[in-house]
Amino acid sequence: MDFLLIVPPNITYEAFINPTKNSKTWRHKSSKNYGVLITDVPLGVLTISALLKTKFSANVKVIDFNTIIHETWNHGLEDSFKKWFEETLENLKNTGFKPEIIGFSSLFVTGYQNLLILGNVAKKIFNESLLIVGGNVATTMYKEIYQDTNVFDALCYGEGENPLIELMQANNKIEYLEKSNSWITQNNLKLGQIYTHNFIENLDDIPYLDYGCIKLNDYHYNPTINAYTSIGDKTKYITYMGSRGCPFLCTFCSAHTVHGRKMRSFSTDRIDKELSSLVHEYDINTLVIEDDMFLWDNEWATRVLKIAQKNNLTCFFPNALALYALDRKMLEELHSTGVRQITLAVESGSARVLKEVMKKPLKLSITSRVVSDCNDLGIYTDCNIILGMPGETMVDIQETRQFLLSLNANWYRINVATPLAGSEMYIKAKEKGQIVGDIRFAGYKKCVVQTEHFAPGDIEKIAYELNLEMNFLHNTDYRHKNYARALESFENVLQVREDHALAHYMICKCKKSLGLDYKLSQEKLETILENDPFWSNYFNINGLNNNQNLDFNNEINSVQQLGMV
């Protein structure tokens, strides 16, 4: 059987064509800047491919539009990705490949519209193929999907391994899909079918990841790992997920809708053998661990870290680690595994918001202690912050700001609260009529929630201004005279936003403090200020220039013009 697996672009077309001031960009060969598509390895696709090949001897092809765009995009004047999708699938058809089943893996709501367009294109080009969808979007937005299109034969509810095995074994696949409570069809949805998860309880039953179904080098364009300065070689890595599930009830999260709340994991024996095999085959030196809740059991997590150490692997965690589990012993174990940068799930600096609004079991004292321990161990701290939760007030946001000013973390990722389909936040905000925009186009920078305490524009402005204050004007490394590390952070910003005036400004200051030549950086800064009204106005408001003759002798004070101050 020929089986085609497709990963839609994980960004809206508008965000791709017209990236905003606070968005990451990449320069196309045409010299136009486009919004960044994250090129993280699609672990679900690798798992499904391995299962199809191992159990059913299927001939599997993978098209990940997030990677091939860097080589094949040439449709800059279009109003959607449609023509590019058509060209790509027509080229595949012309090779003689005729998939019996086409599976779409859709994890991110920002790729929702792309999924619908791709479904229509695939149905037109491969009109005899069975079209199925898996991932978070299929599980949480199946009603919306079937309201918007009728091209998909079925949507998988929850994890896909067991439902796919049953589908592949069925003599009459359409009949099976209609009767199964693991698959959502237009007909059984109308009939009021009750859908249930069909989890694999023993994850060791899953075959080893099929890295052979992709070209690993294609994922070096814009992986999440690129945003972290502590990783030297960002090319020799593989991505891995050793557990599934999360027992916590955080209102902004929807991970439980697919993997459930009960924790399941590979055995450490399985992990040991698989990682050893991957190290041998791909000559890797870095292990990117994607678990939603890696520290669910510190004893299991420690054994996994020991396996990494045995294979000379440096570990990297793009997903935020639970602070409550980061005691000194665990931090030291992480440090022994080469971890020099860590993402922390801080989320808020307001105790009330953490407890009452987010339902997150975290005390601010734990956050402060973890950051302090990381500073002591030489681990760079990168903190996730969420602003604009329904129920949050401007007073709460000001408390968060004051807490962050005292925290001394190295970097802060200030995100706008996004009501993810399936999350408690989404359900309650929808019931109260607080969602005023389309969540399918929100991402984590655009606010689509309005409450009695704030409007969407208020939160977007505050989030961006707080980002500029905490990461640039009040940068911890710069204030503590760690100029080399601060310089590395600011230069990293320019890799994804080359016109970031404040990054250029801080680079000048760092180079001056280090006795380095900063003339070229200053020239670039002055060019931006001459041509960009936003940055020119920002610098004037905050007293960062003097008649365009920039003075790098004065130390920067915290900005006082924030909308929330």
N, C-alpha and C positions, 0 to 999 in steps of 0.2 A: 504493500500500500504506500502511495505517495502522500505525505502529510506535510502541510505548510504551516509554520508558526510565524506569526507576524506581531511585532511590537510597534504600536503607533507612536508618533512623536509625543513626547511628554510635555509639550508646551503649546499654548494656544497660537494660532497663526498670527494674531495681532501682536502678541508678545514677541514672536519671532521676527516679524517684519519691522515693528516699531518699538524696540525695547525702551523702557522708561529710564529716567535718570538713575534710579536705584537698582537697575537690573544688570546682570552680567552680560557681556557681549563677546562675540568673536568676529574676526575680520575675514570676510569671504575673499576669494581670489579676484572678485570684481571690485574690491576695495570698499564694499558696503559692510557696515556693521550690523550683524543680526543678533537676536537674542540667543543665549546659550541653551542647547539641548544637553542635558546631563547624560553622559555615556557610561552609566554604571552597568556592570554585567547583569543581565536578566536571569537571576538564579532560578526563577520559576520555569522559564523556558528551557534552561539546561536540565532541570529535573524531569520535565515532561518529555524532552527529547530522549533522555537516557531510558526512561520507562518505555517509550514507544519502540526504541531500537532493541532493548533487552528482552522485553516480553512479547513483542509482535513483529520483530524484524522489519520495522517500517523504514522507508526511505524518507528521511526528514530533512527539510530545508528551512532555514531561518532567515527572515528579513527583519532587521532592526533598523527602523527608519531614523533612529536617533544617531546612529553611526554612519550610515551610508549617505546622509545628507551632506557630509563634508566633501564627498567625492562626486555626487551626482546632482546636487541642487543647481539649477540654472533657470528658475522660473520666477525671477524677482518681480515681475509685473503682474502676477496672478493675484486673485483675491482669496485664494485658499491653497491648501496643499494638493487639491484634487488632481490637477494635470500631472504633477510629479508622481502621485500614486499610480495613476493610469499608465504612465510611461514605464514605471518600475515593474508593475505586474504584467504588462504586455511583453516586456523584455524577457521575463521569466517564462511566460507561456510559449514564446517563440523558441525556447530551448527544448520544448517537448515535455516539460514537466506539467503533469495534470493531477493535482492533489485531489484525493477523494474527500479529505477533510481539511478545512482551513481553521486553525485555532488562533484567536487573537488574545494576547495577554495585555490587559489594560489595568494598570495599578493606580494611575493618577487622574484625578478629576479634570485637571488641566488638559488632558488628552482626550476628553470626552467627545468633542466635536470631530476630532481626527478619526476616532474609532467609527463613528457613524459614516463619515465619508468613505473610509477604507472599506467598510462593509458593503456599501453600495457599489464601489468600484470592483471589489472582488466578486460580487454576485454577477456583475455584468460580464466580466472577463472569464471567470470560471463558473459558468451558470449551472454546472452539474455538481459542484462541490457542496458538501455540508458545511455550514458556517456556524462555529461555536465560539463563545467568549468566556474567558476566565479572568480572575483577579478581583481586586477590591471593587472596581467600578461595576462589574457584572453582579456582584453580591449585594451591593448597597444601592444601586441605581437601576435595577432591572425594570421598575415601573416606568421610569423616565425614558429608558432606552426603547421600550416597546411603544411608548407614546410617540416617539420621534421617528421610528423606522420599523419596517417589517422584514428586513433582509436577513436577520439572524435566525437560525433554526433553533438555537438553545443557548441559554446563559447558565454557567455553572454556579451553584450556590456553595460558597466556601471553598475549601481546598479541592484541587482537581484530580489528584492521583486516583483515588478509588472510583469516583464517578467516571473518569476517562477509561479506566480498565473495564468497567461494566459496559460502557458504550462500545468499546472495541470488540468485546466478546459477544455483543448482541447480534443475532441474525437479522433482525429488523430494527435498524437503528432509530428510525423515526418513531416507531411504536414504543421502543424503550424510552426515548426522550420524553414522550408524552406522559408515560406512566410513572417515571422516576421522580422521587421527591428531592433529588439532588440537582435536577435540571429544570430550569424555568423556560417554558415555551409560551407563546402567545395564547395558545388554547388552554393549557392547564392553569395559566394565570387567570384567565377569564372564569374558569370553573372553580376558582378559590382554592387551588392546591396549597397544602401546607408544606413548606420547604424545610429541610433539616440538613445539618452538617453530616458529612460522612468522612470523619477523620481517619487517617492512618495512625493507629495507636502506637505501633512500633516503627519508629522512623527508620530503623536499620533495614526495613523491608524495601526502602527506596534505593534504587541502583546509584552508583557513584555519579556525580555530576558529569554531564557530557560537555566538557569544554571543547571537544572536537567539532561541535556543531556551529561554532562561531570562530571568527578570526580575532584572537585576543588583542592583537595590536590595534584593531579598530576602536577599541574602548579606551585608548590613551588620549583621545581628543579632549574631552571635558569630564573626566570622572570626578566624583566628589572629592577624592583624595587630592586633586589639584589645588583645592582651596586651603590646604593645610601646609604650613611652612616647614614643619618638623620632618616631613618625609623627604629624604634626599632623592632617591631613585624612585620615580613615580611610574615606572614602566614594567618592572619585574614583580608583579603582584597577581594574586588571584583572590577572588571574593568567595566567602563561605558563610553558611548559616547553619549552626549546629543545634539550634533549638527552635521551637515554635510555641506561640502563646504568650499571654501576659495576664497575671492575676489581678492587676490593679484596675481601678474604676475611673481613671482620669477622664473628665467630661469632654475634653477636646480631641480625644483619640478614637480611632475606629478600627485599630488593628485586630481587635477581638472578633470583628464581624467575619473575618476570613479564618483566622487560626484559633479562635476561641480563647478562653481564659485559663484553661488547664495547661500547665507546662508539660511539654514533651520534648525529648532530646535524642540525638544520636548517642549511642554508647561511646565512651571514650576510646574503646578498642576500634570501633568503626572509624572514628575521627582520626585516630593515629594512622591507620592503614591508608585511608583516603588521602590525607595530607602528605604522607610520605610519597605516595604515588604521584601526586600533583607536583611536588617539589622536584622529583626525579624527571618528570616529563617536561616541565616548563621552566626549570631552572629559576625558580622564584626566590625572592628574599623577603617579601612582605605579604602578610595575611590580613586581608580586610574582612573583619567580622561584622556581619549584617544583622545579627540577632536583635529582635525587638527588646528582649529582656535577658541579656547575656548573664547578668549576675543574679539570676533566679535562685541559684544554689552555688554559694561560693566554693564549696568543695569540688563540684563538677567544673566550675569555671577555672579553678586553680589547676585541675588536671589538664584541661584544654591548653592553658597557658604553658604548662610544663611540656606538652607535646610540641607546641610551637618552638619553645626553647631548644628542644632536642633536635628539631629540624632547622635550627638557625634562622628562624623566621621572626621578623619584627612585626608586632601586631598593631593594627590600626582600627579604631572604632568610629565609623561615621555617624552611627546612631548614638544619641546621648545615653550615658550610663547612669543608672539609678544611684543617686548620691548616698542614700541610706546604707548601701552595701559597700561603699568605698571606704572601709576602715583603713587604718595605716598599713596593716598587713597586706591587704589586697592591692593597695597603691604600690607598695614595694614590689609585689609580684608582677604587677603590670610594668613597672620600671625595669624589672629584670628581663622582661620580654621585649625590651626596646621601645616601650611606649614613652614618648617624649611630648606628646600632645594628646589631650583628652577632651572630648565633648561632654559637657555636663548639663543635665536636665534641670536647670535652675528654674526656668519658666516664669517665676514672678518673685519680686522682692517684698510682696505684701503677704503677711501671714494669713490675713483674712481671705484673700483671693485664693491662696494655695489650699486652704482647708474648706472654705464654704463654696467657692466658685468652681475651682478646678477639681476638687476632691482628691488632691494629691497628698499622700502621706509623707510630708517633708517639713522639717523645721528649719528656719533660717540659720540657726546656730550650726546645723550640720553642713549647710552650704559653705558657711564661713570657714569651718574647720577643714573641709575637704580642699578648698582653694588654698588655705594656708599650708596644708600638708603637701599639696602639689608644688607650691612655690618652693618649699623646703627641699623637695626631691628633684627639682628642676624639670617638672612636667608643665608644659604650656597649657593653660586652661582656656577653653573655648566654650562660652556659655550660651545656651538656647534661652531666649526670652520671648514670651508671648504677651502682646498688648491688645486690649480691646475685647476681652471676654464679656459676654452679656452678664450683667451683675457687677462688673468692675466699675469703679468710679474714678474721676480725675484725682481724687485724694489717694486712692490706691495706686494709681500710676505714679504719682509724685513720691509715694513711699517706695515704690520699686526703684525709681531714679536715685533716691537718697541711699538705698541699700546698695545699689550697684556702685555708686561713688565710693562706698566704704569697702568694697569687696576685694579690690586689687587683683581681679582676674585679668588675663592677658587680652582677651577679645570677647566681644558680645555680638551674637546674631539676633538682632531685634526683629521679630516677626509679627505680622498682623494676624490676630486670631482668625482662623478660617474654619467655618462650619463644615467639617468633613461629613459627607453622607454616611449615616450609620452611627455617628457619635451622639452622645447625649446632648452636646452643645447644639448640634444641627436639629435634632428632634424638638428640643424645647424652643429654640429660636424660631423654628418654623411654626410651631403652635402659637407662639406669641406674636407672629407677624413681624419679627425683628429682621428678617432677611430681606434686604432691599435691593440686592444685586444678584447676579447669576453666579452661583458657587462654581460653576464649570469654567469660569474665566477669572477666578479670584487669585489662585496661587497663595503665596504667603506675604505679599506686598500690598495687595489691593484689599481693602476692607469692604465687606458686603453686609455688615451688620449695623443696625441703628437702634440705640436704646434711649432711655430717658436721660442718660448721662453723656452721650456723645453721638456725633454723626460720623459716617465713614471717613469723610475728608479730615476730620479732626485726628483720628487715629493714624491715618496714613502720614500726616504731617508730623505728628509727635514721634512716631516710630522712626522716621527718617532722621529727624533732628536729634533724637536720642542716640541713634547709631553714630552720627557725626560727632556728637559730644563724647560719648564713652570710648569710641575706638580711635578717635583722632585728637580732639582738643584735650581730652582727659586721659589719654592713653597711658596705661599703667607702666609699661616698659619705658616709655619716654620720661615719665615723671620720676621713675626710679633710676634714671640714667643708664638703663640697659639699651643704649642707642643702637647697637648692632642688631639686637633682636627686634627692636621696634622698626628699624629700617627694613628688615626682611619682611615684616608684616605689611608695611606700606607698599613695598615693591610688589608683593603678592597681589595687592588690590589692583595694581595697574595691569596685571596679566588678564584680568577680566573686565576692567573698566579703565582704559588708558587715558580717558579725559577727566579723571577724578582729580579736581583741582586741590582738594584738601590733602589727598595722598601725596601729590607732588610737593605741596607746601611742607608737610611733615618730613618728607624725604630730604628736602633742603635743610631743615633744622637738624635732622639726624646726621647728615653728612658734614654739616658745619661743626657739630659737636665732636665728630670723629676725626676732624681734620682732613676730610675728603673734599674733592672738588665738586661743587654743586652747581656750577654755572649752567650746564646743560639742563638740569632739572628746573632751575629758576627760569630759564628761557621758555621751556615748555609751559610752566605755570603762567607766566606773563601772557603767553599767546592765548591760553584758555581764558584768562580773565578779560582779555581784550575782546574776545568773540562770544563768550557765553554769559548772557545776562543773569542767569541763575547764580552762577558762581561769583560773578562780580558783585552782585547784590549781597550774597551771603558773606563775602569777605568784608564788604563795607559795614554791614550791620554788626559784625563781630569784631571789628577793629583789627583785622588781620593784615591790612595793608595801609600805606601812607602815601597818597598821591601816586599810586602804582609803583612806588619804590619800596619794595618789600624789605622789612626790617626783621632780620632773623636773630637779633640780639635780645629781644624781649621774650620772656617766657610766656607761654599761653595759660590763661586762666580759664576756668570752666565757663562755658557759654551761658549768658543770662537771658537771652532772647527767646528761649524755647516757649512754644505756645502754652505749655503747662506750668510755667514758672510764674 
